[in-house]
Amino acid sequence: MTARFDLCGIGNAIVDVVAPTEDRFLSHHDMRKGGMALVDAAAADAIYAAMPPGQESSGGSVANSCAVAALLGSRVAYLGKVADDQLGAVFRHDIAAVGVHFPTPSLAADQAGAAPTARCLILVTPDGQRTMNTFLGACVTFGPQDLDHAVIAASAVTYLEGYLFDPPAAQAAFHAAADIAHKAGRQVALSLSDAFCVDRHRDGFRAFVRDHVDILFANEAEICALYELGSFDDAVEAARRDVAVAALTRSEAGSVIVRAQQTVAVAAEPTAVVDTTGAGDAYAAGFLHGLTAGRSLAACGRLGSIAAAEVISHFGARPAADLKALVRAVEG
Amino acid sequence: MTARFDLCGIGNAIVDVVAPTEDRFLSHHDMRKGGMALVDAAAADAIYAAMPPGQESSGGSVANSCAVAALLGSRVAYLGKVADDQLGAVFRHDIAAVGVHFPTPSLAADQAGAAPTARCLILVTPDGQRTMNTFLGACVTFGPQDLDHAVIAASAVTYLEGYLFDPPAAQAAFHAAADIAHKAGRQVALSLSDAFCVDRHRDGFRAFVRDHVDILFANEAEICALYELGSFDDAVEAARRDVAVAALTRSEAGSVIVRAQQTVAVAAEPTAVVDTTGAGDAYAAGFLHGLTAGRSLAACGRLGSIAAAEVISHFGARPAADLKALVRAVEG
């Protein structure tokens, strides 16, 4: 059956609150620079009270990827849980406005586990690095009941967010989604999301990658954490054995893509780094946009690099420029 | 008595939703480019549904000025009405985070006239101009009962937003605030806000300016609309007769400041225009920061130009850079 969607993303539906800070803000609040920490409502309130004025925009790792892929021209669906509140309305507006199909109902205030829409407090230091503090809110209730079977079965690739290992009900949804996709003859992609998240759930991640993942995205720290290897090259080989395609990113050193015995190195696009939030998300989007269009691995990596470069050249995790025009300009 | 605050701003407390659009979006939705239109909840929902993904940040004309003045080092208070909801919490956080005292209680969901926090849907066209659609929400309930008499009496300048002529109860608050300030021997400043707003309330504005305003801010279109004059030079002379100080801005042509027989022309600071949202607000903030510090009119105008240039060099109405450092660099 022809796929109705190129991509179905499943992830934590989050609104970002982005503010610039100095490094000392991170140390004062015991934050690990560059990482994502889960915080409860009280801690989120305390961090928010202490941080500078912010800008709110829709985020969530795989939701960002879905937005970027849609802006590149892919047909995209997204599954994730927001609450029936103002930030939930912002998330729903923004993902619909880029043409992503988002069928998951909002969590109502009178439902079990009622909580506000998730938010991620993102502190951007002068070096462009982002340090994230996520209050999962309504995302905690996302479970198998939220899977839209028809949408997953009709999507060429179902793309899962590693962060979904954190909310308790989401891991079951994770496995169920992979089963639905594979039974429909589709592919399953996974982003490892964050090295600390991999540390929290290493055994679960390793088994899931080996048994259910066709396309794996990770950065250097994440892939080394997954396999507990100190060498990137060794981790690349471990990934090569586990999955059909692995796209492994190394910031300004570009990315390495492996498929069976094939290895492709792709350069990063030169750009001025303002805020790295969403760089990995944009890379995965560009890559999957190329892959589902039947492009070569090198072209897929290039599309990932172009999308990532656009996103890190300004504040915020979603594109500010016309990505299709950008790709036309670069690819010629 | 020594003033406890340099500035007490009173205005519509609004969260901005900023998105880039093409000119055809404006014509399709019958919007007047560069202006501010009041819209009801249903129209706000319809425009929001049609517009691209946005970035949310705290706004409101005089609230922007208050934030900028505080970042320049002024002691600032702000009075305005948000609701007890997520966007209200965003507004409250952002203004407190720059050190502005904000004593006005939030409008609760069970209070008379209950409405959500106001929002302004701002469409930025490729030329950097912003076209605004404001849903006033909770601001409609702002009235004399929301005036903090002690704060106004303790502020060197009370700065009123012309847009407050729109919500029905605010005009009474407007007059009462001017009386409190003058009885305490303080000054009253006013921004005309918007030419269309002046058109809606011309007689009220003219009487208020003549009888109650010491320091007047307006751009070329606004001052010409106030006096129904086609010539900027004629409007400057009319303002000279009505108020002690008038600071009149002309976009990239800089500003003209008049006080009695004195006339000072100030150049705009050169910058690349990305988004003009908040340019006038930032100019007024820089000007009032200088004025309350006893600076010359030329220095006040220069501070206004520096603050405005920073704000129009990026998306959003509030500064992204360290304004104090910027002023030190420019003033030497």
HADDOCK unambig.tbl for C-alpha pairs under 7 A between the chains (distance, minus, plus):
assign (segid A and resid 49 and name CA) (segid B and resid 93 and name CA) 6.63 0.50 0.50
assign (segid A and resid 52 and name CA) (segid B and resid 94 and name CA) 6.96 0.50 0.50
assign (segid A and resid 52 and name CA) (segid B and resid 97 and name CA) 5.29 0.50 0.50
assign (segid A and resid 53 and name CA) (segid B and resid 93 and name CA) 6.93 0.50 0.50
assign (segid A and resid 53 and name CA) (segid B and resid 94 and name CA) 4.30 0.50 0.50
assign (segid A and resid 53 and name CA) (segid B and resid 97 and name CA) 5.77 0.50 0.50
assign (segid A and resid 54 and name CA) (segid B and resid 57 and name CA) 6.79 0.50 0.50
assign (segid A and resid 54 and name CA) (segid B and resid 94 and name CA) 6.79 0.50 0.50
assign (segid A and resid 55 and name CA) (segid B and resid 55 and name CA) 6.50 0.50 0.50
assign (segid A and resid 55 and name CA) (segid B and resid 56 and name CA) 5.73 0.50 0.50
assign (segid A and resid 55 and name CA) (segid B and resid 57 and name CA) 4.98 0.50 0.50
assign (segid A and resid 56 and name CA) (segid B and resid 55 and name CA) 5.71 0.50 0.50
assign (segid A and resid 56 and name CA) (segid B and resid 56 and name CA) 4.79 0.50 0.50
assign (segid A and resid 56 and name CA) (segid B and resid 57 and name CA) 6.23 0.50 0.50
assign (segid A and resid 57 and name CA) (segid B and resid 54 and name CA) 6.77 0.50 0.50
assign (segid A and resid 57 and name CA) (segid B and resid 55 and name CA) 4.97 0.50 0.50
assign (segid A and resid 57 and name CA) (segid B and resid 56 and name CA) 6.23 0.50 0.50
assign (segid A and resid 86 and name CA) (segid B and resid 86 and name CA) 6.28 0.50 0.50
assign (segid A and resid 93 and name CA) (segid B and resid 49 and name CA) 6.63 0.50 0.50
assign (segid A and resid 93 and name CA) (segid B and resid 53 and name CA) 6.92 0.50 0.50
assign (segid A and resid 94 and name CA) (segid B and resid 52 and name CA) 6.95 0.50 0.50
assign (segid A and resid 94 and name CA) (segid B and resid 53 and name CA) 4.30 0.50 0.50
assign (segid A and resid 94 and name CA) (segid B and resid 54 and name CA) 6.80 0.50 0.50
assign (segid A and resid 97 and name CA) (segid B and resid 51 and name CA) 7.00 0.50 0.50
assign (segid A and resid 97 and name CA) (segid B and resid 52 and name CA) 5.28 0.50 0.50
assign (segid A and resid 97 and name CA) (segid B and resid 53 and name CA) 5.77 0.50 0.50
